[in-house]
């Protein structure tokens, strides 16, 4: 029997088992908070928001797996990419189902809301797209579709952008976390645009940290300029200082530096490991 915590030969893989177990943690926490009465006066809506948030988080993690495997020279990380993507899909489906519950199972109302509210429309379209990717993620479908499978699954980049836009609009005034998510997405896409030789160079990562931070500031500026009445220039200048706390652009820059530290640390460990072997 093929199960997620074993490979094709039936061997138990502790890393895959740990990732699978970790995927359940956010859902179990929300269930515990719901039962314990910790989700406030509208627990269903809080669970709707929470599952949507974790759906986009797991999507970002799934997009980060390929860069992580290459940067850290860790091919085994790719073993959990499909699992993390399906976990994101599961939270997305839970997000929609809980929204139906919040609407008292009035499917007509749900359909009308999805058709009339733009942010619900794009969120639903993104979920349908991810469902299509999930259904075609089996080994049998990969073999059957051949090269077409890769072309289809490249849609994930646009679907994540739709999910991030849904997150932006749903968040209303406070968009700090959507901006941070969009900044991380920008960093991941910038990495993918680099030539393969550049991706292997440790010197590109400081530049990526700066570029990711600047892209995040630009995304935040564009959002406030186009979608709100807030002075976007004042928001942009807030990134010049940390006196009022770290802005999303700062956090993306810090995340870029963490990636740099991991890459450098991994290469130093590999170098000293080879020296110990040859000593």
C-alpha positions as CSV (number, residue, x, y, z in Angstrom):
1,X,0.0,0.0,0.0
2,X,1.4,3.4,-1.0
3,X,1.1,5.9,1.9
4,X,2.6,9.4,2.2
5,X,5.2,8.5,4.8
6,X,6.8,5.7,2.7
7,X,8.7,5.7,-0.6
8,X,7.8,3.6,-3.7
9,X,9.7,0.7,-2.2
10,X,7.7,0.8,1.0
11,X,10.6,2.2,3.1
12,X,9.5,4.5,6.0
13,X,10.7,8.1,5.6
14,X,10.8,10.0,8.9
15,X,11.1,13.4,7.1
16,X,8.0,12.8,5.0
17,X,6.1,11.6,8.1
18,X,7.1,14.7,10.0
19,X,6.0,17.0,7.2
20,X,2.7,15.2,6.9
21,X,2.1,15.5,10.7
22,X,3.1,19.2,10.6
23,X,0.4,19.9,8.0
24,X,-2.3,18.9,10.4
25,X,-1.1,21.2,13.2
26,X,-2.8,24.5,12.1
27,X,-6.1,22.7,11.6
28,X,-6.0,20.9,14.9
29,X,-5.1,24.2,16.7
30,X,-8.1,26.0,15.1
31,X,-10.3,23.1,16.1
32,X,-9.1,23.2,19.7
33,X,-9.5,27.0,19.8
34,X,-13.0,26.6,18.4
35,X,-14.0,24.0,21.0
36,X,-12.4,26.0,23.8
37,X,-14.2,29.2,22.8
38,X,-11.1,31.1,21.9
39,X,-12.1,32.3,18.4
40,X,-14.3,35.1,19.6
41,X,-17.9,35.9,18.7
42,X,-17.7,34.6,15.2
43,X,-15.7,31.4,15.4
44,X,-16.7,30.2,12.0
45,X,-15.5,33.3,10.3
46,X,-12.2,33.2,12.3
47,X,-11.7,29.7,11.1
48,X,-12.5,30.8,7.5
49,X,-9.7,33.4,7.7
50,X,-7.3,31.0,9.5
51,X,-7.7,28.3,6.9
52,X,-7.3,30.7,4.1
53,X,-4.2,32.2,5.7
54,X,-2.6,28.7,6.0
55,X,-3.5,27.8,2.5
56,X,-1.5,30.7,1.2
57,X,1.3,30.0,3.6
58,X,1.6,26.4,2.5
59,X,1.5,27.5,-1.1
60,X,4.5,29.7,-0.5
61,X,6.3,26.9,1.3
62,X,5.6,24.6,-1.7
63,X,7.1,27.3,-4.1
64,X,10.1,27.6,-1.8
65,X,10.9,23.9,-1.9
66,X,12.6,23.8,-5.3
67,X,14.9,26.8,-4.5
68,X,15.6,25.3,-1.1
69,X,16.6,22.0,-2.5
70,X,19.0,23.6,-5.0
71,X,20.4,26.2,-2.6
72,X,21.1,23.8,0.2
73,X,22.0,20.9,-2.1
74,X,19.2,18.9,-0.5
75,X,17.5,16.8,-3.2
76,X,15.5,15.0,-0.5
77,X,13.5,18.1,0.1
78,X,11.8,17.6,-3.2
79,X,10.1,14.5,-1.8
80,X,7.7,16.6,0.1
81,X,6.8,19.2,-2.5
82,X,3.7,17.4,-3.7
83,X,2.6,16.8,-0.1
84,X,2.9,20.4,0.8
85,X,1.0,21.5,-2.3
86,X,-1.8,19.1,-1.5
87,X,-1.8,20.4,2.1
88,X,-2.3,23.9,0.7
89,X,-5.2,22.6,-1.4
90,X,-6.8,20.9,1.6
91,X,-6.7,24.2,3.6
92,X,-8.1,26.0,0.6
93,X,-11.0,23.6,0.3
94,X,-11.6,23.9,4.1
95,X,-11.6,27.7,3.6
96,X,-14.4,27.4,1.1
97,X,-16.4,24.8,3.1
98,X,-16.2,26.9,6.2
99,X,-17.4,29.9,4.3
100,X,-20.5,27.8,3.2
101,X,-21.0,27.0,6.9
102,X,-20.8,30.6,7.8
103,X,-23.5,31.4,5.2
104,X,-25.7,28.8,6.9
105,X,-25.4,26.4,3.9
106,X,-27.3,28.8,1.7
107,X,-25.7,27.7,-1.6
108,X,-27.6,30.3,-3.6
109,X,-26.2,33.1,-1.5
110,X,-22.7,31.6,-1.7
111,X,-22.9,31.4,-5.5
112,X,-24.3,34.9,-5.7
113,X,-21.5,36.3,-3.5
114,X,-18.8,34.5,-5.5
115,X,-20.2,36.0,-8.7
116,X,-20.7,39.5,-7.5
117,X,-17.7,40.1,-5.2
118,X,-14.5,40.4,-7.1
119,X,-12.2,39.1,-4.3
120,X,-14.4,36.0,-3.9
121,X,-14.5,35.4,-7.6
122,X,-10.7,35.4,-8.0
123,X,-10.3,33.3,-4.8
124,X,-12.7,30.7,-6.2
125,X,-11.0,30.7,-9.6
126,X,-7.6,30.2,-7.9
127,X,-9.1,27.3,-5.8
128,X,-10.5,25.7,-8.9
129,X,-7.0,26.0,-10.5
130,X,-5.3,24.4,-7.5
131,X,-7.9,21.6,-7.5
132,X,-7.0,20.9,-11.2
133,X,-3.3,20.8,-10.2
134,X,-4.1,18.6,-7.3
135,X,-6.1,16.1,-9.3
136,X,-3.3,15.8,-11.9
137,X,-0.5,15.5,-9.3
138,X,-0.6,11.7,-9.2
139,X,2.2,9.6,-10.7
140,X,-0.3,8.1,-13.2
141,X,-1.4,11.5,-14.4
142,X,2.2,12.7,-14.7
143,X,3.0,9.7,-17.0
144,X,-0.2,10.1,-19.0
145,X,0.2,13.9,-19.6
146,X,3.9,13.8,-20.4
147,X,5.3,17.3,-21.3
148,X,1.8,18.8,-21.0
149,X,1.9,18.1,-17.2
150,X,4.8,20.6,-16.7
151,X,3.0,23.3,-18.8
152,X,-0.2,22.8,-16.8
153,X,1.6,23.0,-13.4
154,X,3.4,26.2,-14.4
155,X,0.0,27.8,-13.8
156,X,0.7,27.6,-10.1
157,X,2.7,30.9,-10.3
158,X,-0.3,32.8,-11.6
159,X,-2.7,31.0,-9.3
160,X,-0.6,32.0,-6.2
161,X,-0.7,35.6,-7.5
162,X,-4.5,35.4,-7.6
163,X,-4.5,33.9,-4.1
164,X,-2.4,36.8,-2.9
165,X,-4.7,39.3,-4.5
166,X,-7.7,37.7,-2.8
167,X,-5.8,37.9,0.5
168,X,-5.1,41.6,-0.2
169,X,-8.7,42.6,-0.9
170,X,-10.1,40.5,1.9
171,X,-7.7,42.1,4.5
172,X,-9.3,45.5,3.9
173,X,-7.2,48.2,5.7
174,X,-4.4,46.2,7.4
175,X,-2.4,44.7,4.6
176,X,0.9,44.2,6.3
177,X,0.7,40.4,6.1
178,X,-0.5,40.2,2.5
179,X,2.3,42.6,1.6
180,X,4.8,40.3,3.3
181,X,3.4,37.3,1.5
182,X,3.6,39.2,-1.8
183,X,7.2,40.2,-1.1
184,X,8.2,36.6,-0.4
185,X,6.4,35.5,-3.6
186,X,8.4,38.3,-5.5
187,X,11.7,36.9,-4.0
188,X,10.8,33.4,-5.1
189,X,9.9,34.5,-8.6
190,X,13.1,36.7,-8.9
191,X,15.1,33.6,-8.0
192,X,13.4,31.6,-10.7
193,X,14.2,34.2,-13.3
194,X,17.9,33.9,-12.7
195,X,20.1,31.8,-14.9
196,X,21.0,28.5,-13.4
197,X,24.6,29.5,-12.9
198,X,23.6,32.6,-11.0
199,X,21.3,30.5,-8.8
200,X,24.3,28.5,-7.6
201,X,26.4,31.6,-6.8
202,X,26.4,32.7,-3.1
203,X,27.0,36.3,-4.2
204,X,23.6,36.7,-5.8
205,X,21.7,36.2,-2.5
206,X,22.6,39.6,-0.9
207,X,21.3,41.2,-4.1
208,X,18.2,39.1,-4.0
209,X,17.6,40.2,-0.4
210,X,17.8,43.9,-1.4
211,X,15.7,43.3,-4.6
212,X,13.1,41.4,-2.6
213,X,12.8,44.2,0.0
214,X,12.5,46.9,-2.7
215,X,9.9,44.8,-4.6
216,X,7.9,44.5,-1.4
217,X,8.0,48.3,-0.8
218,X,6.9,48.8,-4.4
219,X,4.0,46.4,-4.0
220,X,2.9,48.1,-0.8
221,X,3.1,51.5,-2.4
222,X,1.1,50.3,-5.5
223,X,-1.6,48.9,-3.3
224,X,-2.1,52.0,-1.2
225,X,-1.9,54.2,-4.3
226,X,-4.4,52.2,-6.4
227,X,-6.8,50.6,-3.9
228,X,-7.0,53.0,-0.9
229,X,-7.2,56.7,0.0
230,X,-4.1,56.5,2.2
231,X,-1.1,58.6,1.1
232,X,1.1,56.0,-0.5
233,X,4.2,58.2,-0.4
234,X,3.9,58.4,3.4
235,X,3.7,54.6,3.5
236,X,6.7,54.3,1.2
237,X,8.8,56.7,3.3
238,X,8.0,54.7,6.4
239,X,10.3,52.0,5.0
240,X,13.3,54.3,5.4
241,X,13.3,53.9,9.2
242,X,12.6,51.2,11.8
243,X,11.7,53.7,14.5
244,X,8.1,52.6,14.2
245,X,8.9,48.9,13.9
246,X,9.8,46.7,11.0
247,X,7.8,47.1,7.8
248,X,7.0,44.1,5.5
249,X,9.8,45.3,3.2
250,X,12.2,45.0,6.1
251,X,11.0,41.5,7.0
252,X,11.4,40.3,3.4
253,X,15.0,41.7,3.4
254,X,15.6,39.9,6.7
255,X,14.2,36.7,5.2
256,X,16.6,37.2,2.3
257,X,19.5,37.5,4.7
258,X,18.4,34.3,6.5
259,X,18.5,32.5,3.2
260,X,22.0,33.9,2.6
261,X,23.1,32.6,6.1
262,X,21.7,29.2,5.3
263,X,23.4,28.9,2.0
264,X,26.7,30.0,3.4
265,X,26.4,27.7,6.4
266,X,25.5,24.7,4.2
267,X,28.5,25.3,2.0
268,X,30.9,25.7,4.9
269,X,29.6,22.5,6.4
270,X,30.1,20.7,3.1
271,X,33.6,22.1,2.8
272,X,34.7,21.1,6.3
273,X,33.0,17.7,5.9
274,X,35.1,17.0,2.8
275,X,38.3,18.1,4.7
276,X,37.5,15.7,7.6
277,X,37.0,12.9,5.1
278,X,40.2,13.5,3.3
279,X,42.2,14.2,6.5
